[in-house]
Amino acid sequence: QVQLVESGGGLVQAGGALRLSCAASGSIFSIDALGWYRQAPGKQRELVAYITNDDRTNYANSVKGRFTISRDNVKNTVYLQMNSLQPEETAVYYCNAGVFYTAGYYPKYWGQGTQVTVSS
């Protein structure tokens, strides 16, 4: 079991920046990567980014060049630096920990979610 505790959400104006944090604890050895999903009102939950245990990263096309995912292995914490935020990126952002299967990445554990609101 992995527990995930998130922080850093809030209200920001369009063009602004936020940094989300997620502290992981428990059976960290059992997962392959840490990542972030988001779910906007009326839309499906989508993968924003993940970072593997050996620091390889993957980003959704919509956030490439603006968002940066990183991790601190001493603190077992994953971060998401979000720059140039747009109103359509208002969503609940969920930290996750997952594993890789043949078919792709599978998120096994979830944080509680943190609200990010981007105003015009």
Beta strands, then each sheet from edge to edge (+ up, - down):
strand 1: 2-7
strand 2: 10-13
strand 3: 18-26
strand 4: 33-39
strand 5: 46-52
strand 6: 57-59
strand 7: 67-72
strand 8: 77-82
strand 9: 91-101
strand 10: 104-110
strand 11: 114-119
sheet 1: 1+ 3- 8+ 7-
sheet 2: 2+ 11+ 9- 4+ 5- 6+
sheet 3: 2+ 11+ 9- 10+
end
